[in-house]
Amino acid sequence: MKTTPIDLNTLLEKFLWQMTGEELHALVKEAVAENSPGIDSRKLAVGVPALAEAIGCCASTIYEIKRTHALDGAIVSQIGKKSVFDVELARQAADEFMRAKRSSNASEG
């Protein structure tokens, strides 16, 4: 499937609910790049399901970790209820959280 170039000015006039996933991705990528110079070298995930897929775990685990605010440092941007995550920072935070959870469970039993 061949994609056509996306005009960001046209997207800015569009309602969010009218955008395709590709259009939303382009808009988020542009917004993050404008607000965070050098961000292009980072791998980003838009939303918890995308982050779970990038890290290789289930979304419920990411939601559990996010509830404890352990992923706050990995959030690059927020668009409504959608968070844009730096995948590597999120992976590190998730690893630390799971290590702490395992050691806590081991000391209980």
N, C-alpha and C positions, 0 to 999 in steps of 0.2 A: 504494500500500500504506500503510495507516494504522498508525502505531506506537503501542503502548500505553506509558504511563509506566512507567519502570523503578524498582523499589524497591531502592535501594542496599544496604540492610540484608540483603535476601534474597540479593543477589549476593555479599555477603561470606561467606555460608554455603555458597556453591556452589563446587565444584571448578572450576579454570580450564578444564580440558578439556571441561566440560559447558556452558560459556558460548557463546552465539552471538557473532558479530562485533560486533553492536550492543551487547550487554551488556558485552563486554570494552571497547569504545570508551567507553561511559558510565563504567565503573569507572576506567579510566585517566584520563579527563578530570577526574573528581572528585578522584582522588588527586593529580594534577598541580596542580589548582586549590587544593587544601588546602595543598600544600607550597610553592607558588610564587605568592604574591599578585600579581595583575595579569597573570597568564599568559593570561587569556581573550582578550587582544588579539593574541596570537601565533597563527600557523597551525602546527598540529602534524601530524606524520606518524608513525604507529606502524609501525615496521619498515622495513627497507631497501627492499622493493618499493614501499611507499607513498611513501617519500621520493623514490625514482627517478622515480615518476610525477609527483609534485608539482614536481620540478625540471625534468623533461623529458629525462632521460637513461636509460641502461639500468642495471639493478640491478648488473651486473658492474662497472661504473664506480664505483658507490657502494661496493661491497664493497672494491674496490682502494683507494679513498680512505680508507675506514674502517680498513683494515689498517695504514695509516701513522699512525693516531691523529689525523689532521687534522680529523676530525669530532667529537672528544671535547668540544670547547666547545659544540657544537650539541646534545648529548644532554641532554635535560631530565630524563628518568627512565629507569629500567631495570626491566623486568618480566621476570624470567627471562632468556631470551636475546633478548627483544624490546627494542629501544631506542625511546624516544619522542624524536623530533627536532624542534627548532625549525627550520622550513623555511627561513626567511630566513637564519639563522646558518649552516645547512648549505649553502645556495646560495653564500654568500660564501666559506666554507671550500673548497667544491668548485671555485669559480672560481679562487681563489688556487692551489690544488693543480694545476689544469690549466694555468694560466699558467706556473708553475714547471716543470712537466713539459715544456711546449712549448719553453721557453727552454733547458732542459737538452738536449732533443733537437736543437735548432737549433745549439747550440754543439758538439755531437758531430759533426755532419755538415757 
